Amino acid sequence: MKFIKLSATGNDFILFDNRNGQLTGKEEDFFRNICLRREGVGADGVILLEVSDKADLKYRHFNADGRPAEMCGNGARSLCFYAASQKIAPPHMTFEIQGVLHEAKVSGDTVQLKIPPPGAIQTEIGIVSYKDLEEGGFIILGVPHFILFTRTLASIDVMDVGRRYSSHAFFPNRTNVNVVQQIDDHTIQVRTYERGVENETLSCGTGSAASAIMAHLKKGVLPPFRVLTYGGELTVNWDDVNDSIFLSGKASVIFEAELKAFL
């Protein structure tokens, strides 16, 4: 089985061109095993590129635990970069994920993703009792994000914080956890614990957008937002009048290879 390894600001993914329907999406063990680092290929998730009857392509995403995810911002940017580079889709394309249509524009190695407006925003929850952390709120941008603010981001134990709040009883379906520090009027730095990966990742696309929106609502940070992550820099533009969110950043193909056997 041929596959493509992609990266978008530190998030890495294994992409299968599944337009022939070889994979059903029920291969949970297979997806989990190939995402294992040192034992498999190693990745934050698996992407299936498929045929769509209402968009340029269809996208299915599976987290590193092998289970399906509703959305992944950096995964979507990786998919669109590959599809445009292979002329599978035009540079300005549409794709569907779980029946929802999205748009993206690819220019060189930069991909701008249009994200639908937030499905829910809650700014007063009252569950945080962690030293050096301030509660931001909860927001759904395709996937759920719980935002926390701090002035000491580098010293925060994101693994501990993430485990504590990702599975908190307030979030019955679990949530990603983003810890955010404001740098200036337009800039934030974000660290993320991702559910399904069960680890801190170098970047999170929807998490960066969710953090920017919450930083605007709670801290007065102004668009366009510059989002710094350990994997690189992302730009978020938010038109709150038209509820349009645009996530931009670089993506790249790391290598193409072939699996000789299922792990």
N, C-alpha and C positions, 0 to 999 in steps of 0.2 A: 504494500500500500504506500503510495507516494503521499508526502505531506510537506507543508511549508511551515517553517518556524518564523514568526513575526514578532516585532516589538513595537510598542508605542509608549514612549516616555517611561520605560522600565517595566511596564506590564508585558509579559511574554505569553505567546499563544501558539498552539499547534492548529493549523488550518488544514482541513480536508476538503478538496473540491468534490462535493458529494452530489453533483448534478446527475450522476447516474444512479443515485439512490442506494449505493452499496451499504451505507450505514443507516440504521433505522432510528438512531437516537436513544435506543434502549441499552446501549453497550456501556452501562455505568462502570463496571469493573475495568473494562478496557480503557475508558477515558481516564479513570483514576490512576491506573497503572502507568500510562504513558506520561501523565503529568508529574509523576514522582521524580524528584531530583536525585541524581546519582544512580537510581535504579531504572528509570525510564528516560524519556527524552527530556523531561523537565519543563513545566510551564505553569502559568496561573490559570489556564483554562483551555478548552477545546472549542474551535469554531467549525461549524459545518456551513459551507457555501452551497446553496441549493437553488433550484428553479422556482420562480414565483410567477403566478398568473396575474398579479396586479402591480408588480414593481419590477425593477431591473434585476433584482435577485432576492433570495430569501436567506435569512441568517438565523442559525440556531446556535446558542451558546451553552456550554457546560462548564461549571466550575471545576477546580482541581479535585474536588471530592467526587466528580463524575456525574453530579446532578445538574439538571437544567436550571438556567438562570433567566430571569425576565428580560435582562438587558445588561450590557457592559459597554460603557462609553469608549474606552480604549480598545476593546475588542472590535467594536463597530468601526472605529477609525482604521484599525489594522485590516479588517476585511475589505473596506472600501479602497484603501491604498492598493491592496493586492488586485482587486477586481479591475481597477482603472489601469494599473500597470500592465495587466494581461489582456486589456481590451475586452474583458468580460462584461463590463458596464462602462458607460460614458463617464467623463470626469465629474459632471454634475449628475448624480444618480439618486435613485430612490431604492430603498430596500425595506423589507418587512421582517419584523420579529414578533412572534406570537400574534400575528394578525394586525399589528400596529405599523403604520407606514412612517418612515423616517427619510430625511434628506441628508446628503453629504456632498461636499465639493472637494475635489482633489486637485492640488496645484503643486507639482513637484513632489517633495516628500512631506508636504503639509496637508493635513486633512481637517476640514471644518465640518463639524457634525451639528445638525439642528436637532435639538432635544425638545420634545413636547413639554408643555408647561407642567409645573408640579402637580402631582395628584393629591397631595395633602401637605400642609404646613402646620406644625404645632410648635409654638415658641415657649409654652409654659407646661412643663411636665413634672418637674420636682422629684427626680430620682437620683440626683448626683450628690454624692457625699465623699468625694475624692479630693485629697489635698492638691492644690495648685490647678484645679480644673473648675471651669464655670460652664454651666449648662447653656447650650445654644438653642437646640430644639431638634425636632424630627421633621424630615422632608422626604417625599417620595419622588424620585426622578427616574422612573422606570423600575428602579430598585430602591429599597428603604435605606436612609442614612440618618444616623444620630450624630449631631454635631456638638463638639465640646470645644471651648476656648481656653487658652492658656497663655501665659507670658514666658513660659520656660519649656518650649516644645522639645528641644534637644534632649532634655533630661527626663521626659515623661516615658514611663514604661508602657508603650503602646500595646504590647502583647497582653499585659495584665489588665489594662483598661479595656481593651477590646474584648477579651474573654468575659469580663465582668458585665459589660453592658450589651454585647451582642446577643446574649441569651437571657437578658433580663425579662422578667415576667411581663413587663409593659409591652414587649415586642413578641407576640405569640408566633410570628413567622420569622423571628430573628432579624437582625439588622446589621448593616455595615456601620463601623464607628470611625468618624473622622475627627482628629484632634487638630485644632487650627490656632495659629498665632498670627495676629495682624502685624505687618511690617510697616506699611504706610497707608495713605489714603486709597491706594489702588492695588496694594499687594498683600497677599496672604501666603503663609507657608502651611502645608497640609501633610499630615501623616495619617495613614489609613490602615485599619484592621478590616480585612474583607471576610465576611461569612462565606463559607464554601471553599475558601482557600485556607481559612483558619490560621492566618498568619498576617504579619504586616507586609504589605506589598510596596514596591517602590513608587507606585502611582495609582490613582484611581480616577477615571474620567468623569463618571457621574458624581463621584464623591467630591471632585474638585469643583464641579458646577454647583452642587448642593452646598458646599462650604462657602462658596462665593456669595450665593444668594442669602444664606443665613448671616454671613458677615455684613452684608448690606443692611439687612433688616435689624440686626442687633447691635452692630458696631459702626454703622454709617460708612462702611467701605464703599467706594464708588466705582461703577463700571466705566470703561472696560477693566476687568479684573485680571491681574497678573497672578498666577497661581504657581508657587514654587513647590516642587516635590523632590524627593531623593532621586527620582528617575529623570528629571528634567522639568522644563517650564511649559505650562499650558496657559492659554488665553481664554477667558470666558466673557462673552458679551451677553447682557440681559436687557431686553426691551420689555420692561414691566408693563408698558401700556398695551403692547400687543402680545404679551406673554410668550415672547420668542427668546430662546436660549441657544447660544452658539458656542460650541467647544472646539478650540483649534489647537493643534500641536502636530509634532512630527511622528511619522511611522516609517518602518523599514522592514525589509525582508532580511532575516539573518542567514538562513540557508534553506535549501530544499534537499530532501533526502527520501529514503524508502525504508519502510519497516519490513524486516524479513520474517517476523513472526509476531503474533499477538502475545503480549506480555502476561 
